[in-house]
Structure formats: structure tokens, C-alpha cells
Amino acid sequence: MLPANPLFVETILTRMPVGLMILDGDGNIARTNPALSAMLGIAPHELQGRGWAEVFMAEGNNLEFNQVIVDVVHNELEFLSRSVPFVDPAGSRRELGVLSCFIRQQDSVAGIVLLFQDMTELARMHDAERRIYREKLRLEREREEALRLLAQAVAHQVRNPATVIGGVAGMLIRQHSGEPALGRMLDVIREETLRLEAMVAEVSSFAAISAGVLHHVDWHALLHGWAADRLAEADEADIVLHACTGMGVVYPDLVRLLLDELYDNARRFAHTDRALKVTVSVSHEDGWTRLVMQDNGRGMGRDSLPYVFDPFFTSRSDGVGMGLCKVKRCMMLHGGTAAAENVHGGGARFIMRFPPRSASAENGDVPPPENGLR
């Protein structure tokens, strides 16, 4: 059994690595410990026995810190957990975690215990991670925009010559229909021209992808509407929607586009001896939304995985390789990410992560719900 004597309790309070402040029923500081004084930069004798408002509100600084204590004291917010900035008398800024609990006697509050954790280093690490992420996102956006402009220029420069070549080849085929050897060569020219025209169309489609307008959406309504449209086109497939709930702020047209591209990709790589099954799920964590599409197809080669979102990368002789590139662009315009992996036992899984409400949404630029959007 632990010894219950005052010296033992005093030793624990003194050596606690977290800051301690106990307020009595009148709001006076009844007890602190050395860790708290070190965090706040205020000597113990300047805290002990004084009203908390006298200590912290006299200078009018640290409004967020003071507001937390006000919320706890006046609103009796027990087990409140907040992270707030605090600037000590020397001007040093810290990030403090605050946790409250109450000492009650019968139906009245006899005292309030506030625990403080120095979160400064953790906050700096999080800020550094956010800066790195923003820089990575900026570079990705620059790369994607450069790729879009290049695609736009290439499509413009190639489209007209390809159309002319295809037209001339068709005319020559008709004029020399009685010459089999020449006809075969002209057929090759026409087929390759048609393939080039298809590639130009895909590149033009990629270059035309733009953000549009952000909307509040109900994931359930958005995904069920998309699934119904696709199943109406291909009834041999099986689309399963799992836990597709919650609200989001997205570009709905881009979400439908990336779903279409992923679904078409699944159909292209489906097994010929079994029905295609596609599962779509939505989950939410720390403000982020995770949209996952998984299929039971042939999956992707291990060596191919790092490049599946790159333009013109394809393992099919008749493919263009722009579908998954479009998916990545849609996610870039959302400020999110796209990843791909193989499923154990067969199939592919694509994970899209949408960030918390975008800057446009936070600034009030999102129109109200309409036409089935929530």
C-alpha cells in the first residue's frame, strides 16, 4: 500500500513533470508546483494565494489562455482539454495543453484542478510538418500545372496534322482499293492515326480538367447517385458502397470524374472468368476524408506501382495512360492525395485523401446545398 502521509504527497506534487494549479472555491490559487512556474515564467510566490484573474488578466495578454480558465471556472467545464498559446513575462511563447477537473463536496464545487503540459516542441514539429506538406503540395501543383499546359500545347499542335494525315490515308485507300500491298500499308497509317487522335483527345480531356465550384455534399447521396449511373451502363458489374456517410466540401464533378476513371480502370483489368466487383468506402479522421475504391481484378505489377499516376504510363498496348493521371489531377485540385496498392489475394486498391475544409470553404465561398447536394 502506498504511504498516505503529507510528505509523500508533497514529493509527488513537487516532482510532477506537468504543471499543477489548484483553485479554491473563491477562484484563488491555492496550490501550484515548480513545473507550472517553469512553464509560465512566474515565481511561485507570485501565484500562491492570489486570485487567478489578478495574476493573468491584469496585463490583458494571453486572451486565449485566459478564456480557457474563464470557461472552466464560470461554465464549470469539467475535463476540458485545450491547447492554447501563452506568452510569459519575458516574452517567450509556449504552447500549453490544459486539462481541467473538479473537486466537489456534495453538490458544490470546492476547488478546480488545472493540469498544464508544455506542448511547445510538439507544436513546432507539427508546424514543420505542415510547412513541409504545403511546400510539397505547392511543388506538386506547379508540376501538374506545367504538365497541363504542356498537354494543352501538344494536343493543339498534334490534332490538326493527325486529322489531315488520317483524311489523306482514307482518301488513298479508296483510290487504290485494287492494290492490296499498298492498301495494307495505308491501313496501318490510318489505324495509327486513329490511335494518335485518341491520344490527343485524352490529353485534351486532361488539360481541360478544372476545379469548378466547391459544394457541401452528402457522401451517401453523391456516391449512390454515381453508382446508379454506372450500373445502368454496365449491369454485369457489382458496385458495393460501404459506410459512405458524412458530409464534405468538394468539387462534385471532379469526384465523379475520378470515380469514373477508377471504375473504367477496374473494368479494363478485370478477370475474364469472373464478375467484376468494386467496393467504395468513405471514412473520416482528423477532419480528413478517405475515399477508397477496391476491385477484384488482376491488380498491378509491383514495378509499376510507383508510376501508375504518371502521364502516358500504361501496361496495355491499346491504352493511352491518362486515366489515373486524371485521378491525380482531380485530387491535386482538392489539395489532397491519391495512392495505389495491390490487394492481398488479388485486385487493386486506390486511396484518395481529401483535406479538411478548403481555404475557399473556410472563407465562405461555398454555395448553399442544392440539387441533392447537402
C-alpha positions, 0 to 999 in steps of 0.5 A: 500500500502506498504511504498516505502521509503529507510528505509523500504527497508533497514529493509527488506534487513537487516532482510532477513533470506537468504543471499543477494549479489548484483553485479554491472555491473563491477562484484563488490559487491555492496550490501550484508546483515548480513545473507550472512556474517553469512553464509560465515564467512566474515565481511561485510566490507570485501565484500562491494565494492570489486570485487567478484573474489578478495574476493573468488578466491584469496585463490583458495578454494571453486572451486565449489562455485566459478564456480557457480558465474563464470557461472552466471556472464560470461554465464549470467545464469539467475535463476540458482539454485545450491547447492554447498559446501563452506568452510569459513575462519575458516574452517567450511563447509556449504552447500549453495543453490544459486539462481541467477537473473538479473537486466537489463536496456534495453538490458544490464545487470546492476547488478546480484542478488545472493540469498544464503540459508544455506542448511547445516542441510538439507544436513546432514539429507539427508546424514543420510538418505542415510547412513541409506538406504545403511546400510539397503540395505547392511543388506538386501543383506547379508540376501538374500545372506545367504538365497541363499546359504542356498537354494543352500545347501538344494536343493543339499542335498534334490534332490538326496534322493527325486529322489531315494525315488520317483524311489523306490515308482514307482518301488513298485507300479508296483510290487504290482499293485494287492494290492490296500491298499498298492498301495494307500499308495505308491501313496501318497509317490510318489505324495509327492515326486513329490511335494518335487522335485518341491520344490527343483527345485524352490529353485534351480531356486532361488539360481541360480538367478544372476545379469548378465550384466547391459544394457541401455534399452528402457522401451517401447521396453523391456516391449512390447517385454515381453508382446508379449511373454506372450500373445502368451502363454496365449491369454485369458489374457489382458496385458495393458502397460501404459506410459512405456517410458524412458530409464534405466540401468538394468539387462534385464533378471532379469526384465523379470524374475520378470515380469514373476513371477508377471504375473504367480502370477496374473494368479494363483489368478485370478477370475474364472468368469472373464478375467484376466487383468494386467496393467504395468506402468513405471514412473520416479522421482528423477532419480528413476524408478517405475515399477508397475504391477496391476491385477484384481484378488482376491488380498491378505489377509491383514495378509499376506501382510507383508510376501508375499516376504518371502521364502516358504510363500504361501496361496495355498496348491499346491504352493511352495512360491518362486515366489515373493521371486524371485521378491525380489531377482531380485530387491535386485540385482538392489539395489532397492525395491519391495512392495505389496498392495491390490487394492481398489475394488479388485486385487493386486498391486506390486511396484518395485523401481529401483535406479538411475544409478548403481555404475557399470553404473556410472563407465562405465561398461555398454555395448553399446545398442544392440539387441533392447536394447537402 
